[in-house]
Amino acid sequence: MRYIIIKFFPADKIDYTSHYFFNFLFALIFAMNLPNFNNLFFFNNKPTYTLLIPITGEAYEESKDLIFSRLSVNDRIMSVRKIEKKVILDKLYKKIDPEILEEDLIPEAFEIIINKNKYLDIKQENKNIQEIIMGAEILKKNTKDINSILVSFISVATSLIFFFILLSILQINYIKKIKDFIFKSRICGAKDRDIIFNISMGFFLFQLLGVLSGYFLIYSLEAKYKILSFLFINNIGTIIISIFIQNIICTLNLGYFLKIQTRKVL
């Protein structure tokens, strides 16, 4: 057992602990960036849907609840979010004279959030809701939001830059602390590839635990408190790719710095 520990875990405990928490933290950061990753790499001209409900008589609230109940049975719809009246008025004021605009006649507006790669049958949905409130309608708009892509790019790029910088600083520091171990291993006849493999495997174990712990925490929060539901419902494929890439980058980066260090040891 002592031989295995020395062979695969020659660094200090604090180094493995910091490597664990570093990957745990960035797993959380990358998880929060999943929508941005999707927006950049899987972006298409996905339509947006807006529900307009004209305000009618006394039974308006009951009728509106019936519309929401009808929409809730559609498994393509993730959620319905109300658009604040102020937002609507601000847009209308740009096109219509405020003096001739009667606010009481403005319908309530709701944004319909659709599951990934899903689309609504507008004709059928409008038929269903108009049976409840005449004049209610779902509008479809195809759009490419350039600002959204720019924000996603900045967010992803910033996260990756900080990830690479901090990772490199930590790994260089780890290797400096085990220079004597590398030197003694070379004296004892160990090959460079074996030294690199053994050290990398030790750090790989802690980085994998850190990454998985980060995503498990988010999954637990989602399951218990029903928050951040978009992360695991719609991004399973992206999550798997993200976990794989983060571990590959950490391992290859460490291997690169170890290779440089072994070349310095004559």
Secondary structure, DSSP 8 states (H G I E B T S, - for coil): -HHHHHHH--S-HHHHHHHHHHHHHHHHHHHHTHHHHHHHHS----EEEEEEE---STTHHHHHHHHHHHHHT-TTEEEEEEE-HHHHHHHHHTTS-GGG--GGGS-EEEEEEE-TT----HHHHHHHHHTTSTT-EEEEEE---HHHHHHHHHHHHHHHHHHHHHHHHHHHHHHHHTHHHHHHHHHTT--HHHHHHHHHHHHHHHHHHHHHHHHHHHHHHHHHH--SHHHHHH-HHHHHHHHHHHHHHHHHHHHHHHHHHHHH--
